Amino acid sequence: MGDTDSLSVKLRKEGNNVYTSVREGLCNSIRFQRFNKAAECYRRAFQAAEEKAEMISAAKNLAMASWRLAKVEIELSMKAANTTRYYKEAFKHFSYTYLNGISCYTLDWTAKLCASINDCWQDFSCLMNDHFDLEARIDQYYLVLEAVEIDYVRGNFYLNLARFYFRNGVTAIENKNYQRGLSEMRNCSMPIHEARKYCLDKKNVGKECGILEDDVIMHECTADAMQAIAIGDNLFKQAIEQTDDVNMDMIWDVVDWYKVAVLRTRERTEKEQEAIATSRLGRLYEKVLKMKEKAKDYMMRSVQLAHSMQPRVFTSEDWFKEASAIVKKYQDEKVAEEDAEWKKQREEIKKEMTEQLEDLKKADKKGDLELLAYIYKNFPPKNPLYKDSFVMPSDPSEIDLAKKKKWYQQAVVNYHPDRANEKENGLQWKVLTEEITKIINCRYNRQKDL
């Protein structure tokens, strides 16, 4: 050690000797003691430095020793919280070295320094992921961030913090805790802004921040919708249960809240909450406001939204069960109305066809083959392809039961009412095919019993 060396240089060299004495194979307690002793030498060297270069060199070495202490501490004690102070110390002195050294030293020196800083950052990030839950991780990040003055490293910290808040928010929303979810999503705003501001890789980080912002907005919309639905549900309960007469002013407030939920979800196409909100509106119009068409429209929309989210299924969800049941009820009612209307219309048409129907009734007394011959001759199928489906055999006695049944099966196909084109052939033909099909089915069923 030269007599011309300053006290700072002497202390740094002493620290270097101790630092480099740490070899593979040493137990963790000895490694920790030596790195700690080296760090103390570097700290004293930094304090004793009279020139900027001496301070930069001492700070860099102190950062490296603190980083090594952090790595040994986790292996030694397995208490991750104890390592945070060493990482904080490392980033503090890396920051000093970076801010004061990049303008004084070569590009090669700067590149090596940045490589060490990046490795330290990666180690810290992995430690946090491996040993802390999200809540504790956020606290540890902010604790260390206090010492970080390198812009791009701060950007990395803030980007991860935004990710952590986002994950917390998503978990809360998935657990139906919309208030916590909203809070966590709003906590993302500042870290995203700071990450975009400080990160070195502006292009890729900026793109990720943009994607994250979109995801945050979408989940905020979801949480807002959940909150609006919850408020609407609470008001609905009060309006129905707490008074003898339904409070209609409160009911319309409920409608407004459910509509707010629908609008918020449509802003970012969050279909599940929209489906829930529309089912609530359908229930309200069905059970309270007694506005059948509106109720039907909302319930149909709710069921359609649910089906559009396949392969997800909602068959166990109460809102989907209710919506499906009400839609089915309306569909059944519609079918019943149409059937009643058609029955009434059918009777009027049958009055106009009295002669044809009487002749068909008389033909029903003929033999099986004679009946088919009569039907095909007097009421030939409208489809030309079916007109020659049956030709009366010259010797009916030679026709076995299997062949006869096959002809009757084809006749059912040829004259089935569902194939009757009302627009082209008129309603009388539809009624006639219904009557013919009844007779054919009855005759065929008798043949099956033989």
C-alpha positions in Angstrom: 0.0 0.0 0.0 1.7 3.2 -1.2 2.3 6.1 1.2 1.0 8.5 -1.4 -2.5 6.8 -1.3 -5.2 8.9 0.3 -7.1 7.5 3.3 -10.1 6.9 1.1 -8.0 4.8 -1.4 -6.3 2.9 1.5 -9.7 2.0 3.0 -11.1 1.0 -0.4 -8.1 -1.3 -1.1 -8.5 -2.8 2.4 -12.2 -3.4 1.5 -11.2 -4.9 -1.8 -8.9 -7.4 -0.1 -11.6 -8.5 2.2 -14.2 -8.6 -0.6 -12.1 -10.8 -3.0 -11.3 -13.2 -0.1 -14.8 -14.5 -0.3 -14.5 -17.7 -2.3 -17.0 -20.5 -3.2 -17.2 -23.1 -0.5 -17.1 -20.7 2.5 -20.1 -21.1 4.8 -22.7 -18.3 4.6 -21.9 -16.9 8.1 -18.2 -16.3 7.1 -19.2 -14.9 3.7 -21.6 -12.5 5.4 -19.0 -11.3 7.9 -16.4 -10.6 5.2 -18.9 -8.8 2.9 -20.1 -6.8 5.9 -16.5 -5.9 6.8 -15.8 -4.9 3.2 -18.9 -2.8 3.1 -17.8 -1.0 6.3 -14.4 -0.2 4.7 -16.1 1.2 1.6 -18.4 3.2 3.7 -15.5 4.8 5.5 -13.7 5.3 2.2 -16.7 7.2 0.9 -16.8 9.4 3.9 -13.1 10.0 3.8 -13.0 10.8 0.1 -11.7 14.2 -0.8 -12.1 13.9 -4.6 -15.1 13.0 -6.7 -13.4 10.0 -8.3 -12.7 8.5 -4.9 -16.3 9.0 -3.9 -17.5 7.3 -7.1 -15.2 4.3 -6.7 -16.1 3.9 -3.0 -19.8 4.2 -3.8 -19.7 1.6 -6.5 -17.9 -0.9 -4.3 -20.2 -0.2 -1.4 -23.2 -0.9 -3.8 -21.7 -4.2 -4.9 -20.9 -5.2 -1.3 -24.5 -4.3 -0.1 -25.9 -6.3 -3.0 -23.8 -9.4 -2.0 -24.9 -9.0 1.6 -28.5 -9.1 0.5 -28.0 -12.3 -1.4 -26.1 -14.0 1.5 -28.6 -12.7 4.0 -31.5 -14.6 2.4 -29.5 -17.8 2.3 -28.3 -17.3 5.9 -31.5 -16.3 7.7 -34.2 -17.1 5.1 -35.9 -13.9 6.3 -36.5 -12.0 3.2 -37.6 -8.8 5.0 -34.0 -8.5 6.4 -32.6 -8.2 2.9 -34.6 -5.2 1.9 -32.3 -2.8 3.7 -29.2 -4.2 1.9 -30.9 -3.8 -1.5 -31.9 -0.2 -0.5 -28.3 0.5 0.4 -27.1 -1.1 -2.9 -29.5 1.0 -5.0 -28.6 4.2 -3.1 -24.9 3.9 -3.9 -25.5 2.6 -7.4 -27.6 5.7 -8.0 -24.8 8.0 -6.7 -22.2 6.1 -8.9 -24.4 6.3 -12.0 -25.4 9.9 -11.7 -21.9 11.2 -10.9 -19.8 8.7 -12.9 -21.3 8.4 -16.4 -20.0 11.8 -17.4 -16.5 11.1 -16.1 -15.7 7.6 -17.2 -15.6 5.6 -20.4 -18.5 4.0 -22.2 -17.0 0.6 -21.2 -17.0 1.5 -17.5 -20.6 2.8 -17.8 -21.7 -0.4 -19.6 -20.3 -2.6 -16.9 -21.9 -0.4 -14.2 -25.3 -0.6 -15.9 -24.9 -4.4 -16.3 -24.4 -4.7 -12.5 -27.3 -2.4 -11.8 -29.6 -4.4 -14.1 -28.4 -7.7 -12.4 -29.1 -6.2 -9.0 -32.5 -5.2 -10.1 -33.3 -8.6 -11.5 -32.2 -10.3 -8.2 -34.3 -7.9 -6.2 -37.3 -8.5 -8.4 -36.9 -12.3 -8.2 -36.5 -12.1 -4.4 -39.7 -10.1 -4.1 -41.7 -12.5 -6.3 -40.4 -15.6 -4.5 -40.8 -14.5 -0.9 -43.6 -11.8 -0.6 -47.3 -11.7 -1.4 -48.5 -8.8 -3.5 -49.4 -6.6 -0.6 -46.0 -7.0 1.1 -44.2 -6.8 -2.2 -45.7 -3.3 -2.8 -44.5 -2.1 0.6 -41.0 -3.5 0.0 -40.9 -1.8 -3.4 -41.8 1.6 -2.1 -39.2 1.2 0.8 -36.4 0.5 -1.7 -37.6 3.0 -4.2 -36.9 5.8 -1.8 -33.2 5.3 -2.4 -33.4 4.8 -6.2 -32.4 7.9 -8.2 -31.6 6.3 -11.6 -34.5 7.2 -13.9 -34.8 4.0 -15.9 -34.5 1.8 -12.7 -37.3 3.9 -11.1 -39.3 3.2 -14.3 -38.8 -0.5 -13.8 -39.9 -0.2 -10.2 -43.0 1.7 -11.1 -44.0 -0.6 -14.0 -43.9 -3.6 -11.6 -45.9 -1.6 -9.0 -48.5 -1.0 -11.6 -48.7 -4.7 -12.4 -49.0 -5.5 -8.7 -51.9 -3.1 -8.2 -53.5 -4.4 -11.3 -53.3 -8.1 -10.1 -54.7 -7.1 -6.7 -57.6 -5.3 -8.4 -58.3 -8.2 -10.7 -58.4 -10.7 -7.8 -60.7 -8.4 -5.8 -63.1 -8.0 -8.8 -63.1 -11.8 -9.3 -64.0 -12.2 -5.6 -66.9 -9.7 -6.1 -65.1 -7.1 -4.0 -65.7 -4.2 -6.4 -64.8 -1.5 -3.9 -61.3 -3.0 -3.4 -61.1 -3.6 -7.1 -61.8 0.0 -7.9 -59.3 1.3 -5.4 -56.6 -1.0 -6.8 -57.3 0.0 -10.4 -57.1 3.6 -9.5 -53.8 3.0 -7.7 -52.4 1.9 -11.1 -52.6 5.4 -12.5 -49.5 7.0 -10.9 -47.1 4.0 -11.4 -48.1 3.7 -15.0 -47.5 7.4 -15.6 -44.1 7.3 -13.8 -43.1 4.1 -15.7 -43.8 5.7 -19.0 -41.9 8.8 -17.9 -38.7 7.1 -16.6 -38.3 3.7 -18.4 -35.3 3.5 -20.8 -37.1 1.3 -23.4 -39.7 3.9 -24.3 -41.1 2.0 -27.2 -41.8 -1.4 -25.6 -42.5 0.0 -22.1 -44.8 2.6 -23.6 -46.7 -0.1 -25.5 -47.0 -2.2 -22.3 -48.2 0.8 -20.4 -50.8 1.5 -23.0 -52.1 -2.1 -22.9 -52.1 -2.0 -19.1 -54.0 1.3 -19.1 -56.6 -0.3 -21.4 -56.9 -3.3 -19.1 -57.2 -1.0 -16.1 -60.0 1.0 -17.7 -61.9 -2.2 -18.7 -61.7 -3.6 -15.1 -62.7 -0.2 -13.7 -65.8 -0.3 -15.9 -66.5 -3.8 -14.6 -66.1 -2.7 -11.0 -68.2 0.4 -11.6 -70.9 -1.8 -13.1 -70.7 -4.2 -10.2 -71.1 -1.2 -7.8 -74.1 0.2 -9.8 -75.8 -3.3 -9.7 -75.2 -3.6 -6.0 -76.6 -0.1 -5.3 -79.6 -1.0 -7.6 -80.1 -4.3 -5.8 -80.1 -2.6 -2.4 -82.6 0.1 -3.5 -84.8 -2.6 -5.0 -84.8 -4.5 -1.7 -85.7 -1.4 0.2 -88.5 -0.5 -2.2 -90.1 -3.9 -2.1 -89.6 -5.0 1.5 -89.6 -1.9 3.7 -93.0 -0.4 2.8 -96.5 -1.7 2.4 -96.7 0.0 -1.0 -94.0 -0.1 -3.6 -92.0 3.1 -3.7 -92.2 3.8 -7.4 -89.7 6.8 -7.2 -87.2 4.4 -5.7 -88.0 1.8 -8.4 -87.1 4.2 -11.2 -83.9 5.0 -9.3 -83.2 1.3 -9.4 -83.8 1.3 -13.2 -81.3 4.2 -13.6 -78.6 2.3 -11.6 -79.0 -0.8 -13.7 -78.8 1.2 -16.8 -75.6 2.9 -15.5 -74.2 -0.6 -15.1 -75.1 -1.5 -18.7 -73.6 1.7 -20.1 -70.3 1.3 -18.1 -69.9 -2.3 -19.3 -70.6 -1.3 -23.0 -67.7 1.2 -22.8 -65.3 -1.7 -22.7 -67.5 -4.6 -23.8 -67.5 -6.4 -20.4 -70.3 -8.8 -21.3 -70.9 -10.6 -18.0 -71.8 -7.6 -16.0 -74.0 -6.3 -18.8 -75.8 -9.6 -18.9 -76.4 -9.4 -15.1 -77.6 -5.8 -15.3 -80.0 -6.5 -18.2 -81.4 -9.5 -16.4 -82.0 -7.2 -13.4 -83.8 -4.8 -15.6 -85.9 -7.6 -17.1 -86.9 -8.8 -13.6 -87.9 -5.3 -12.7 -90.1 -4.8 -15.8 -91.5 -8.3 -15.4 -92.4 -8.3 -11.7 -92.9 -4.7 -10.7 -93.5 -2.4 -13.7 -95.5 -5.1 -15.5 -94.2 -4.1 -18.9 -94.1 -7.4 -20.6 -92.4 -6.4 -23.9 -89.6 -4.5 -22.2 -89.0 -7.4 -19.8 -88.9 -9.8 -22.7 -86.4 -7.7 -24.6 -84.0 -7.3 -21.6 -84.2 -11.0 -20.7 -83.6 -12.0 -24.3 -80.6 -9.7 -24.3 -79.2 -11.2 -21.1 -79.5 -14.7 -22.4 -77.9 -13.8 -25.7 -75.0 -12.1 -24.0 -74.5 -15.2 -21.8 -74.4 -17.5 -24.9 -72.0 -15.1 -26.7 -69.4 -15.8 -23.9 -69.1 -19.5 -24.7 -67.3 -21.7 -23.7 -68.1 -20.0 -20.4 -71.4 -21.3 -19.0 -73.7 -19.6 -16.5 -76.2 -22.3 -15.9 -75.5 -22.3 -12.1 -75.9 -18.5 -11.8 -79.3 -17.3 -10.4 -79.5 -14.3 -12.8 -79.1 -16.7 -15.8 -81.6 -19.2 -14.4 -84.2 -16.4 -13.9 -83.6 -14.9 -17.3 -83.8 -18.2 -19.0 -87.0 -19.1 -17.2 -88.7 -15.9 -18.1 -87.6 -16.1 -21.7 -89.0 -19.6 -21.9 -92.3 -18.5 -20.3 -92.7 -15.7 -22.9 -91.8 -18.1 -25.7 -94.4 -20.7 -24.5 -97.0 -17.9 -24.2 -96.2 -16.8 -27.8 -96.5 -20.4 -29.1 -99.8 -20.9 -27.2 -101.1 -17.6 -28.7 -100.1 -18.6 -32.2 -101.6 -22.1 -31.8 -104.8 -20.6 -30.6 -104.9 -18.1 -33.4 -104.1 -20.9 -35.9 -106.7 -23.2 -34.5 -109.3 -20.5 -34.9 -108.2 -19.7 -38.4 -108.0 -23.4 -39.2 -111.6 -23.9 -38.3 -112.7 -21.2 -40.6 -110.7 -22.6 -43.4 -112.1 -26.1 -42.8 -115.6 -24.7 -43.3 -114.5 -23.7 -46.8 -113.2 -27.2 -47.5 -116.1 -29.2 -46.3 -116.5 -31.2 -49.5 -112.8 -32.1 -49.8 -112.5 -33.1 -46.2 -115.7 -35.3 -46.4 -114.3 -37.1 -49.4 -111.0 -37.6 -47.5 -112.9 -39.0 -44.6 -114.7 -41.5 -46.8 -111.4 -42.5 -48.4 -110.1 -43.4 -45.0 -112.5 -46.4 -45.1 -110.6 -47.9 -48.0 -107.8 -50.4 -47.8 -104.2 -49.2 -47.1 -103.1 -49.1 -50.7 -106.4 -47.8 -52.1 -106.1 -44.9 -49.5 -102.7 -44.0 -50.7 -103.8 -44.2 -54.4 -106.7 -41.9 -53.6 -104.6 -39.3 -51.8 -101.8 -39.2 -54.4 -104.4 -38.9 -57.2 -106.7 -36.3 -55.7 -104.2 -34.3 -53.7 -100.9 -34.8 -55.4 -97.8 -33.4 -53.5 -96.9 -29.9 -54.6 -93.3 -30.9 -55.0 -93.0 -32.5 -58.5 -90.4 -34.9 -57.2 -92.9 -36.6 -54.9 -95.8 -36.9 -57.3 -94.7 -40.4 -58.5 -93.8 -41.6 -55.0 -96.6 -44.2 -55.1 -98.0 -46.1 -58.0 -100.9 -48.6 -57.3 -99.5 -52.1 -57.9 -101.3 -54.3 -60.4 -101.6 -57.1 -57.8 -101.9 -55.6 -54.3 -102.0 -59.0 -52.7 -98.3 -59.4 -53.6 -97.3 -56.4 -51.5 -95.9 -57.4 -48.0 -96.3 -55.3 -44.8 -92.7 -54.0 -44.9 -93.2 -52.5 -48.4 -96.5 -51.0 -47.4 -95.0 -49.4 -44.2 -92.2 -47.9 -46.3 -94.8 -46.3 -48.7 -96.6 -44.8 -45.7 -93.4 -43.4 -44.2 -92.7 -41.7 -47.5 -96.2 -40.4 -47.6 -95.7 -38.7 -44.2 -92.7 -37.0 -45.6 -94.5 -35.9 -48.8 -97.5 -34.5 -47.0 -96.0 -33.2 -43.7 -97.5 -29.8 -42.8 -94.1 -28.4 -42.0 -93.2 -28.8 -45.7 -96.4 -27.0 -46.8 -95.4 -23.6 -48.3 -98.2 -21.3 -47.2 -97.1 -18.4 -49.4 -96.9 -20.5 -52.5 -99.7 -23.0 -51.9 -102.1 -21.1 -49.6 -103.5 -22.0 -46.1 -106.0 -24.4 -47.5 -103.2 -26.7 -48.6 -101.6 -26.5 -45.1 -104.9 -27.5 -43.5 -105.3 -30.3 -46.0 -101.8 -31.7 -45.3 -102.6 -31.6 -41.6 -105.7 -33.8 -42.2 -103.9 -36.1 -44.6 -101.0 -36.5 -42.2 -103.4 -37.4 -39.3 -105.0 -40.2 -41.4 -101.6 -41.5 -42.7 -100.1 -41.6 -39.2 -103.1 -43.3 -37.8 -103.1 -46.0 -40.5 -99.3 -46.4 -40.2 -99.5 -46.9 -36.4 -102.1 -49.6 -36.9 -99.7 -51.3 -39.3 -96.9 -51.2 -36.7 -99.1 -53.1 -34.3 -99.6 -56.0 -36.7 
